[in-house]
Amino acid sequence: MPLVKGAARPAAAPPRHRFGAHLSIAGGVHHALEAAHALGCATVQVFVKNQRQWRAAPLAPDDVERWHRLHAQSGFGPVVAHATYLVNLASSDRTLYARSRNAFAEELLRCQALNIPYLVVHPGAAGDSSTARALDRVAAALNRIFDTHPDLRTMPLLETTAGQGTALGRTFDELAAIITRVQEPHRVGVCVDTCHVFAAGYDIRQPDAYAATIAAAARSIGLDRIRCWHLNDCQGDCGAHRDRHAHIGRGQLGTAAFRNVLGDRRFLGLPMILETPKGLDARGRDFDRVNLRRLRTIATRALTAAAQQL
């Protein structure tokens, strides 16, 4: 209904937590949205192709149509995609590097066809080359893709990593080093993974330590560049560089770290995605449903406590 001239406009809905999970696209991408709605999610993360293969058949038109119909439901999104783990934009192997760049570009185009605004990617591993040269290669790949596809709307999100082996992205400074080498840095964002940053050495369990971590992110990349969070507990210790996800509140992070993140109003409205282990708990409950319930409880209490401190 159009507004009556001179009438007050309705107040904008306050920002809220937008929780989702990484869900399967087996049988068609639209199935992930159906599952997300059944879980009461406000967002979802998907692969846009088989993550174990380089190539993929074109998206089926009827699947795309059903995806858009489900995606258009009020209050849902933004949706996030995750790049296949085969992609290594830092590789010094020319064949693997070219294949990774081309595959990543293809996935960005598939995201655009599905109106997915963000594609999360691990920056890659340096292998036997120097970190500086590996960072250069990641930026060069992004520059090549952006030059080839100037109208590309989907934004790559560089994900923080646990820093295992020669993986890039263990610090916010490493992500910043890639972004500053990109010719159009406004086209690149960041995804923060709670398990990964903790494993990399950022202890976010205590309020002061969490504040220091966010301050480091602000200095290096700017908080406006953070477009997505992955919410995962961690099996290993802080700084152990082990990428092992655990259920919310059941790992070394505990509930304290999630209280800090979810009580931080600066990140309200961003997609917050579970990548916790799948399956059923001892009571036969779906783990995604259990973890989502825990997040909602923690979020409500965290925001209430934050409001009382104002």
MIKOL-333606 format. One record per residue (C-alpha): residue in one letter; z, x negated, y. Coordinates in pm, whole numbers, padded with zeros to 5 digits, always signed. Each point is the difference from the previous one (the first is absolute). Example, Ala and Ser with C-alpha at 12.3 -4.5 7.8 and 13.67 -1.06 7.14 Angstrom:
2
a+00780-01230-00450
s-00066-00137+00344
***
This chain:
310
m+00000+00000+00000
p-00095-00146+00341
l+00275-00063+00250
v+00040+00243+00290
k-00090-00172+00324
g+00315-00138+00158
a+00210+00046-00312
a+00212-00287-00123
r-00152-00197-00284
p+00198-00001-00323
a+00206-00314-00048
a-00157-00259-00227
a+00157-00018-00343
p+00249-00290-00016
p-00109-00296-00212
r+00132+00001-00354
h+00000-00216-00308
r-00327+00026-00188
f+00082-00088-00358
g-00257-00039-00277
a-00072-00194-00316
h-00286-00195-00149
l-00163+00254-00232
s-00278-00012-00258
i-00360+00100+00070
a-00086+00031-00371
g-00250+00282-00040
g-00085+00005+00370
v+00155-00112+00328
h+00104+00355+00087
h+00251+00001-00288
a+00221-00240+00197
l+00022+00250+00285
e+00081+00283-00240
a+00282-00209-00147
a+00125-00096+00347
h+00020+00362+00109
a+00185+00089-00322
l+00257-00272+00077
g+00047+00130+00355
c-00142-00318+00150
a-00121-00026+00359
t-00237-00285-00087
v-00138-00190-00299
q-00144-00339-00094
v-00296-00036-00236
f-00253-00243-00134
v-00348+00114+00097
k-00153-00151-00315
n+00109-00143-00333
q+00229-00289+00097
r-00101-00200-00308
q-00373-00009+00075
w-00207-00151+00279
r-00259+00274+00018
a+00037+00375-00009
a-00224+00302-00027
p-00063+00183+00329
l+00253+00264+00094
a-00101+00336-00145
p-00088+00250+00278
d+00206+00282-00154
d+00299-00236-00035
v-00034-00101+00366
e-00022+00366+00104
r+00319+00089-00191
w+00172-00308+00144
h-00081+00106+00357
r+00117+00357-00065
l+00337-00118-00129
h+00028-00274+00262
a-00042+00255+00279
q+00321+00186-00082
s+00224+00024+00304
g+00255-00276+00048
f-00138-00231-00268
g-00092-00364+00062
p-00094-00253+00105
v-00119-00105-00346
v-00001-00365-00105
a-00216-00183-00254
h+00074-00328-00176
a-00269-00257-00074
t-00061-00114-00354
y+00210-00297-00108
l-00317-00189-00095
v-00075-00063+00368
n+00096-00348+00127
l-00124-00049+00355
a+00164-00345+00008
s-00180-00143-00302
s-00164-00342+00029
d-00237+00090-00285
r-00324+00103+00172
t-00101+00252-00263
l+00341+00169-00014
y+00027-00008+00380
a-00336+00172+00051
r+00073+00253-00274
s+00343+00073+00153
r-00142+00045+00350
n-00275+00231-00121
a+00237+00203-00218
f+00247+00040+00284
a-00276+00115+00234
e-00110+00255-00261
e+00354+00132-00031
l+00029+00034+00378
l-00320+00208-00001
r+00133+00218-00282
c+00316+00054+00205
q-00209+00102+00297
a-00187+00255-00212
l+00340+00146-00096
n+00132-00014+00357
i+00276-00244-00103
p+00107-00196+00307
y+00173-00296-00171
l-00084-00235-00288
v+00285-00230-00104
v-00097-00342-00133
h+00193-00305-00116
p-00119-00291+00219
g-00083-00206-00309
a+00099-00330-00156
a-00090-00346+00129
g-00031-00156-00345
d-00058-00373+00023
s-00098+00003+00368
s+00222-00029+00308
t+00170+00305+00146
a-00179-00051+00333
r-00344+00008-00162
a+00096+00301-00209
l+00110+00187+00314
d-00333-00090+00158
r-00189+00146-00297
v+00186+00332+00017
a-00077+00036+00369
a-00363-00106-00053
a-00041+00268-00267
l+00136+00267+00232
n-00222-00122+00284
r-00306+00016-00225
i+00086+00354-00110
f+00062+00119+00356
d-00326-00158+00121
t-00195+00164-00282
h+00168+00340+00045
p+00073+00039+00373
d+00064+00375-00036
l+00252-00037-00280
r+00305+00214+00082
t+00230-00080-00294
m+00249-00271+00095
p+00092-00280-00242
l+00377-00043-00027
l+00116-00347-00101
e+00300+00039-00230
t+00309-00216+00008
t+00040-00182-00331
a+00283-00147-00205
g-00158-00344+00044
q-00034-00077-00369
g-00214-00305-00076
t-00255-00061+00275
a-00012+00363+00117
l-00047+00044+00373
g+00204+00247+00203
r+00352-00118-00086
t+00088-00010+00372
f-00097+00209+00300
d-00126-00322+00157
e-00256-00041-00280
l-00127+00352+00058
a-00014-00071+00374
a-00199-00316-00068
i-00267+00208-00174
i-00006+00267+00269
t-00034-00250+00285
r-00306-00146-00175
v-00167+00344-00017
q-00249+00057+00280
e+00097+00367+00032
p+00374-00011-00075
h+00049+00363+00104
r-00180+00098-00321
v+00270-00153-00226
g+00349+00132-00076
v+00294-00088-00226
c+00179+00167-00292
v+00362-00105-00056
d+00130+00009-00357
t+00381+00004-00027
c+00004-00170-00341
h-00244-00267+00113
v+00171-00094+00327
f+00336-00022-00179
a-00147-00215-00278
a-00164-00216+00267
g+00338-00069+00162
y+00055+00274+00260
d+00339+00155-00081
i-00013+00355+00139
r+00320+00134-00159
q+00239-00052+00292
p-00075+00159+00340
d+00001-00335+00181
a-00229-00161-00259
y-00234+00300+00010
a-00009-00020+00381
a-00084-00371-00023
t-00284+00073-00243
i-00150+00267+00226
a+00039-00230+00300
a-00194-00268-00190
a-00274+00254-00075
a-00009+00105+00366
r-00041-00361+00116
s-00270-00087-00253
i-00216+00309-00041
g+00139+00270+00232
l+00161+00314-00138
d-00293+00218+00103
r-00209-00183-00260
i+00222+00127-00284
r-00183+00310-00126
c+00155+00050-00344
w+00310-00083-00208
h+00027-00047-00374
l+00351+00105-00105
n+00105-00184-00315
d+00329-00146-00116
c-00008-00354-00140
q+00109-00130-00340
g+00042-00359+00120
d+00217-00175+00255
c-00084-00052+00365
g-00240-00293+00034
a-00075-00017-00374
h-00374+00067+00062
r-00016+00238-00296
d-00214+00311+00048
r+00195+00237-00224
h+00046+00355+00128
a+00303+00213-00087
h+00101+00362+00055
i+00148+00089+00337
g+00366-00105+00014
r-00012-00153-00347
g-00095-00357+00087
q+00135-00286+00211
l-00082+00184+00324
g+00218+00300-00088
t+00013+00295+00236
a+00112-00209+00297
a-00343-00143+00075
f-00163+00342-00015
r+00263+00142+00238
n-00104-00267+00249
v-00372+00069-00033
l+00024+00378-00008
g+00250+00011+00286
d-00242-00193+00222
r-00169+00269+00210
r-00275-00242+00107
f-00166+00052-00339
l+00022+00377-00022
g-00337+00158-00066
l-00141-00298-00191
p-00102+00042-00365
m+00283-00128-00222
i-00125-00052-00352
l+00185-00040-00328
e-00135-00258-00244
t+00297+00022-00236
p-00036+00000-00380
k-00154+00314-00152
g+00127+00210-00288
l+00300+00221-00075
d+00369-00075+00043
a+00266+00056-00270
r+00021+00367+00101
g-00374+00053-00033
r-00062+00010+00375
d-00314-00152+00154
f+00098-00327+00167
d-00214+00070+00309
r+00184+00327+00054
v+00337-00173-00047
n-00084-00284+00240
l-00140+00237+00261
r+00320+00205-00015
r+00205-00315+00050
l-00208-00101+00301
r+00035+00342+00161
t+00378-00006-00047
i+00029-00352+00140
a-00227+00088+00293
t+00199+00309+00096
r+00328-00190-00005
a-00146-00302+00182
l-00144+00206+00286
t+00322+00201+00029
a+00206-00320+00022
a-00243-00148+00254
a+00019+00315+00216
q+00382-00011-00003
q-00009-00353+00136
l-00204+00099+00305
***
